[in-house]
Amino acid sequence: PKATLRVKASDFKFAPAAFAMKAGEATLIQFENDGAAEHDFVVKTPDGKADWIHLHADVNEAVAATFRIDERGKYR
């Protein structure tokens, strides 16, 4: 991957709250859960019907995977 994004989850908060990825560029997403419950990090497809990115981390777990978003735009 050409870029790395670090996302940290705690109870009721994700940091950073917003982020950017470059369309067409592979990005390693490192997801760390410091919360008291398991958390998911999800980015929906443009139509909102499916998950484009989905990472799951149990309490005190860190996971990572590489993703690429091909279409420019804003995603939830």
Stockholm file with secondary structure:
# STOCKHOLM 1.0

chainA/1-76         PKATLRVKASDFKFAPAAFAMKAGEATLIQFENDGAAEHDFVVKTPDGKADWIHLHADVNEAVAATFRIDERGKYR
#=GR chainA/1-76 SS CCEEEEEEEETTEEESSSCCCCTTSCEEEEEEECSSSCEEEEEECTTSSSEEEEEEECTTCEEEEEECCCSCSCCC
#=GC SS_cons        CCEEEEEEEETTEEESSSCCCCTTSCEEEEEEECSSSCEEEEEECTTSSSEEEEEEECTTCEEEEEECCCSCSCCC
//
